[in-house]
Amino acid sequence: FCMYAGFGDVNYYFNAPTITKSRPISASNANSILFKLDKNRHFYFPRDSVRFEDKRDILFWRGGVYQSNRAEFFTRFFPHPLCDIGHTGSKHCSQQWAKPKISVSAHFPYKFLLSLEGNDVASNLKWIMHSNSLCFSTKPKFETWFMEGLLKADYHFVCIRDDFSDVEEKIEFFTRHPNDAKEIIHNAQEFCAQFLDSTMEDLLCFLVLRKYFYLSGQMHARKQELELFGI
């Protein structure tokens, strides 16, 4: 029996077909076989009962500021009146931006929620897209079972530039145009809906493993199964 698995944050490529939680969005990722790993953290979809109209016109974020892109964002926007952002990670770094940890539900009173990739995908992207708030994110560079590579900029989320030069402009635009914001939120929620059927999700996970074992020569498959696999 032989099975390769890449656990943890994966922002690199494999030399052999490998079951992994995440992978770079690239034509070179063919050996990275996405699987629904660490699902309690990454596939958490709490209910947001706050209407968009009742939320505050603020871009909100809490998390660990360890990577250069997050530090760049904080350097620029920590004191900004349209932003409420804070470092909730280790006390040994980024203490100039430290704020207390809060629950996911405490994010929901804000109209605009920020999602910034870290070592690989941003773990908050999924529950933000399921909420009644508008997701602000740079174009994803990594993907998981959630298929971040299929997300459409300014359709499923508000796409901000990698240098963050348009953040203030986009906050002000969607504050003035709530219907445009709600349309993107609707599209995001529709995208999330395909992951909410736990029975279907378990079946798809099973089929991915079956196909992996078959193509790696570790099991045999009947004709009907090969047709199901698309082989």
Residue pairs with C-beta under 8 A, 6 or more apart in sequence:
1 218
2 216
2 218
3 19
3 212
3 216
3 218
4 14
4 16
4 17
4 18
4 19
5 18
5 19
5 20
6 14
6 18
6 19
6 20
6 21
6 32
7 20
7 21
7 37
8 21
9 21
9 22
9 118
9 119
9 120
10 20
10 21
10 22
10 23
10 32
10 120
10 142
11 22
11 24
11 119
11 120
11 142
12 24
13 23
13 24
13 26
13 28
13 29
13 31
13 32
14 20
14 31
14 32
15 31
16 31
17 31
17 33
17 212
17 215
17 216
18 31
18 32
18 33
19 33
19 35
19 37
19 209
19 212
20 32
20 33
20 34
20 35
20 37
21 34
21 35
21 37
21 38
21 42
21 120
21 144
21 145
22 34
22 120
22 121
22 142
22 143
22 144
23 29
23 32
23 34
23 142
23 143
24 32
24 141
24 142
25 140
25 141
25 142
25 143
25 148
25 149
33 208
33 212
34 143
34 144
34 145
35 145
35 205
35 208
35 209
36 43
36 145
36 201
36 205
37 145
39 145
41 123
42 121
42 123
42 126
42 144
42 145
42 146
43 126
43 145
43 146
43 195
44 104
44 126
44 127
45 126
45 127
45 130
45 192
45 195
45 196
46 104
46 105
46 127
46 130
46 131
48 105
48 108
48 130
48 131
48 132
48 133
49 108
50 108
50 109
50 132
51 132
52 111
52 132
52 133
52 134
52 178
52 181
52 182
52 185
53 178
54 109
55 108
55 109
55 110
55 111
55 132
55 133
56 109
56 110
56 111
57 82
57 111
57 112
57 171
57 175
58 82
58 83
58 84
58 110
58 111
58 112
59 77
59 82
59 83
59 84
59 85
59 110
59 112
59 113
59 114
59 136
59 167
59 171
60 83
60 84
60 85
60 107
60 110
60 112
60 113
60 114
61 83
61 84
61 85
61 86
61 113
61 114
61 116
62 85
62 86
62 88
62 99
62 101
62 102
62 107
63 70
63 87
63 88
63 89
63 116
63 118
63 124
64 70
64 87
64 88
64 89
64 90
64 94
64 118
65 71
65 74
65 87
65 89
65 93
65 94
65 97
66 89
66 90
66 93
66 94
66 118
67 117
67 118
67 119
69 116
69 117
69 138
69 162
70 116
70 118
71 94
72 163
72 164
73 85
73 114
73 116
73 164
74 85
74 87
74 94
74 97
76 164
77 83
77 85
77 164
77 167
78 85
78 96
78 97
80 168
82 168
82 171
82 172
83 171
84 110
85 97
85 114
86 97
86 98
86 99
86 100
87 93
87 94
87 95
87 97
87 98
87 99
88 98
88 99
88 100
88 101
88 102
91 98
104 127
107 113
107 128
107 131
107 133
108 131
108 132
108 133
110 133
111 133
111 134
111 174
111 175
111 181
112 133
112 134
112 136
112 158
112 171
112 174
113 124
113 128
113 131
113 133
113 134
113 135
113 136
114 136
114 137
115 122
115 124
115 125
115 128
115 135
115 136
115 137
115 157
116 122
116 137
116 138
117 138
117 140
117 141
117 142
120 142
120 144
121 140
121 142
121 143
121 144
121 146
121 148
122 137
125 135
125 137
125 140
125 146
125 148
125 157
126 146
126 192
126 195
128 135
128 188
129 135
129 156
129 157
129 188
129 189
129 191
129 192
130 188
130 189
130 192
131 185
132 185
133 185
134 157
134 158
134 174
134 181
134 184
134 185
135 156
135 157
135 158
135 184
135 188
136 157
136 158
136 160
136 167
136 170
136 171
137 157
137 158
137 159
137 160
138 159
138 160
138 161
138 162
139 153
139 159
139 162
140 148
140 149
140 151
142 148
143 149
145 195
146 195
151 157
151 191
152 187
153 159
154 184
155 184
155 187
156 184
156 187
156 188
156 191
157 184
157 188
158 170
158 174
158 184
160 166
160 167
160 170
173 180
174 180
174 181
195 201
207 228
207 229
210 219
210 221
210 225
210 229
211 229
211 231
213 219
214 220
214 221
214 225
214 226
214 229
214 231
215 231
221 229
221 231
